[in-house]
Amino acid sequence: MRVAIHWFRRDLRLADNAALTAAAESDRLLPLWIDDPEGEEAGGVGAAGALWLDHSLAALDHRLAQAGSRLVRRSGVAVERLAELVAEFGVAVVHAQRSHEPALQARDREVAQRLAALGVELRLHDGGLLIDPERLLTGGGRAYRVFTPFWRAAVQVWRLPDGQPAPALPPLPEGIPRVEPASAVCEAPWQRRVIGHWQPGEAGALAALERFAENCADYAGRRDLPGDSEGVSRLSPHLHFGEVAPARVVHTVVAAAGEAAEPFLRQLGWREFAAYLLHHYPHTVEQPLDGRFAAMPWRDDGDPLLAAWQQGRTGFPLVDAGMRQLWQTGWMHNRVRMVAASLLVKNLRLPWQLGAAWFRETLVDFDLANNTLGWQWVAGCGADAAPYWRIFNPQRQGERFDPQAVYLNQWLPAPVVGRHPHAARPDAVVDYAASRAEALEIWNRLKEAGDGAQD
Ligand SMILES: Cc1cc2nc3c(=O)[nH]c(=O)nc-3n(C[C@H](O)[C@H](O)[C@H](O)COP(=O)(O)OP(=O)(O)OC[C@H]3O[C@@H](n4cnc5c(N)ncnc54)[C@H](O)[C@@H]3O)c2cc1C
C-alpha cells in the first residue's frame, strides 16, 4: 500500500493543483499543514496575514471533508514533523508545490535531504508562478532588472497548464481519525471587521475571479480609480495563499476579455517580476538594490510621524483615507499604496523598511516579494524603480484619480467638504513643497557622492 503526504503550503486549493493531483494517485493520502515557526507560511506573515491564513485553512479543511478527507495539522519545525509522520504512517513520498522565496527554498533543500536519508522523496511541482525564476535570463546570462524586457521574454516561455479539476482523494492513512472540520474563530473585534470584507479560501477566490472577469476588459481605464470598488480584482490575498492558480486567472480573463485582458496580465507580470527579483536579489528585503541609497540620511526623530502615518492622521486626505482603508479591511488600493508610501519615504523621510514592516503587519495580501518590490519601487532604489525625483503629490493624485472624493468619503471619519477636498489640511504633519525640495536636495548630494564613488 502506497502512502503519500500532500504538504500544503501556498497552494490552499484542490483544483489546478498539480502536486495534489499527483499525491492523489497513491492508495492513502495524508493532506498536511504544518504551522512552522521557521517557515514563511506562518512566520513571515503579520497579524492580518495570519488571520487570513486561519480562515483559509478552515475553508480548505471543509473542502477536504466534502471530498471525504481532512486537513491534518501539526505545529513545529517542518522537517521534524515530516520525519515523524513519514515514520508513523510508512509514507513513501511527499508532494508539495514548489516555493520560490529563497528562505523557503533553503528549507525545502533541508527537508529533501532529511527525507532522502529516510528513503522518502520530496517531489516538488510547479503551480505558484508562471515563470521559473531560475530559467529566465538575459542573452548575457544575467538576471533581468527591467520589467518590460523581462515580461516580453516571459510571455514566450510562461507555463499555462490547462485547468485540472479537484482530484478524487484516496482515504486517510489508517490511524488518522476523521473529525469534523473546525471553523476559524475571530476573537478580536478587528479580526471580525477585517475578515468581514473577504471570503478566504478557494471558493471565495474563484468567486472573486468570476466577478472580476466580467469587468476585466475595462481594467485599463478603471484600475487607477481607488473609489471604484470593482475596477481591480482584489485577488491579491487569494493569489498569495495559492487559493487560485495564476494560470487559472490567465485562462479565465483571456476567455472573458480576449486581447483587452493584456493590461491586467501585465500586472500579473509584476507579481512574477517581484518573485523573480527576490529570487535573484534576496538581500533586497532589507537593503536597497541601488547601493547609493544605503547612505540615505533618514530622519531619526520620526516616531510621531510614523504613528501619524500608520493611523491615518497625516493631514493629507488621500493618504489618510488609504491608511484607514488598510486598517479597516487589510487591503489598500494600489494607487494609494504608491502615494502613501511616497509620502512616508520622501516627504517624512522615514526608511522604507518601516513602511514595509507596517504593511507586513496589516495587509491580508502581504507578500514578501511584492511588498519588497513595491517599497523599493516607490523609494526609487529598486529594479526598474520610479526615479527618486518622482515624488507623488497627494493632492494632485487625489484630484486626478478621485475627482469626486468618493474614496475619501468612503474611508475618512468625517465627510469631506469644500472645493478642494484633496488639499492638505492646515495641520498636516509636513509641508509638502518644503519637504519635497529638501528630499530632492538630499538626493542630489547622494547621487553626486555615489556617482563619484563609481568613477
Ligand atoms: C508600497 C507597495 C507595497 C505593496 N505590497 C504588496 C504586497 O505585500 N502584496 C501584494 O500582493 N501586492 C503588493 N503591492 C502591489 C499591489 O498594490 C497589489 O498587488 C494590488 O493592489 C492588489 O490588488 P488587486 O488584487 O486588486 O490587484 P489587481 O490590479 O487586480 O492586479 C492583479 C494581481 O496582479 C498582482 N499585482 C498587481 N500589481 C502588482 C504590483 N505592483 N506588484 C506585484 N504584483 C502586482 C497581484 O497579485 C494582484 O492581485 C504593493 C504595492 C506597493 C506600491
The ligand as an ORCA input file, in Angstrom:
! r2SCAN-3c Opt
* xyz 0 1
  C       4.350     50.029     -1.387
  C       3.638     48.863     -2.010
  C       3.529     47.672     -1.321
  C       2.862     46.569     -1.891
  N       2.767     45.396     -1.169
  C       2.152     44.320     -1.725
  C       2.040     43.100     -1.012
  O       2.535     42.949      0.112
  N       1.355     42.086     -1.598
  C       0.811     42.181     -2.847
  O       0.206     41.228     -3.339
  N       0.941     43.327     -3.564
  C       1.575     44.395     -3.039
  N       1.675     45.558     -3.769
  C       1.244     45.567     -5.183
  C      -0.208     45.990     -5.449
  O      -0.532     47.147     -4.749
  C      -1.219     44.892     -5.069
  O      -0.838     43.654     -5.620
  C      -2.619     45.228     -5.592
  O      -3.031     46.461     -5.101
  C      -3.572     44.132     -5.149
  O      -4.875     44.436     -5.523
  P      -5.598     43.632     -6.682
  O      -5.512     42.173     -6.393
  O      -6.959     44.210     -6.844
  O      -4.707     43.981     -7.929
  P      -5.021     43.934     -9.492
  O      -4.785     45.293    -10.017
  O      -6.338     43.320     -9.754
  O      -3.855     43.013    -10.048
  C      -3.973     41.586    -10.125
  C      -2.827     40.919     -9.414
  O      -1.580     41.269    -10.008
  C      -0.582     41.353     -8.997
  N      -0.071     42.729     -8.957
  C      -0.729     43.856     -9.328
  N       0.067     44.930     -9.184
  C       1.239     44.477     -8.696
  C       2.466     45.107     -8.348
  N       2.656     46.418     -8.485
  N       3.468     44.340     -7.865
  C       3.326     42.999     -7.741
  N       2.184     42.354     -8.065
  C       1.156     43.087     -8.546
  C      -1.233     40.998     -7.683
  O      -1.026     39.620     -7.432
  C      -2.696     41.300     -7.950
  O      -3.582     40.543     -7.149
  C       2.323     46.683     -3.194
  C       2.449     47.886     -3.892
  C       3.077     48.975     -3.304
  C       3.189     50.256     -4.064
*
